[in-house]
Amino acid sequence: MSQQSVSNGVGTLYVVATPIGNLGDFSHRAEEVLRSVSCIAAEDTRHTRRLLQHYGIGTPLMPLHEHNEARAMEKVMAMLRGGESVALVSDAGTPLVSDPGFLLVRECRRQGVKVSPVPGPSALVAALSVSGLPTDRFCFHGFLPRQRHARREKLDALRNSSATLVFYESSHRIESAMADLAEVLGPQRRGCLARELTKRHEEILDGTLAELAERVAADADRRRGEFVVLVAPAEASATDGRLELEADRLLLLLLEELPLKQAVSLAARLTGGNKNRLYQRALELR
Ligand code: SAM
């Protein structure tokens, strides 16, 4: 059912973005909407209460988090069908972006209940906008798996992605995640580490994945806070003609002395280049 078919008397679900650190990023419209609705469904009501107190907003809160989303959804749907409007917020940034709310929004769309965004901060877009990496195509992967083996498998599957890769990461795993990124995607691949965006200790580092991993490992302060990790697309190095030429020269030399597989493996280790691509290139050169 499209939004045009929403019947009168049904409320609206507002999906409202909140600051990712700096309260100054809370929009005027977000404030107005949170003031005007009957209820605010919040990931953590204690957290959101502090925001509401700061702005003197007295709207009642109800919890909607990953452990109660299905039950909370029924409650919100009943309110919406009864003609009351509800706002959905998460602890920080845009709801549904690595945050709860998907079940509720999907149900509203299914039932033809109007869902309206109140856009604002999201760590993903904020980091991308300052990373200096290509933004025409990017792929957001949320949090990487916690287990090393699963994480490396996931990264391996993304090696050839032609989009900028974006991940969220926590302080507990940033060091091991950066080490895996450098190892699996290649130490020379460029990346960006956006830490504590919009907060007092905001820091945006760029460099090769090996450099970034080293800087994180070398300084405990660099492992504090919240992180967005961005990685340049695989093509970035392939389209660099000079690097391609150097890789070709190296491959030709190695192919003179070694079997193809060994030559490719060594070239990949020496250049940090993509193994599959080097393999294809070695076949062409041979
Ligand atoms: N919905 C949020 C959004 O739109 O950005 C993301 C919620 S997710 C549960 C939390 C993760 O987002 C953090 O672990 C971190 O990776 C990232 N994040 C949130 N705030 C951040 C900030 N100020 N600086 C860097 N990363 C941040």
Residues whose N, C-alpha, C, O or C-beta is under 5 A from the ligand:
A	BS01	SAM	I20 G21 A92 G93 T94 P95 V97 S98 D99 P121 S122 A123 L124 Y168 E169 S170 A194 R195 E196 L197 E226 F227 V228
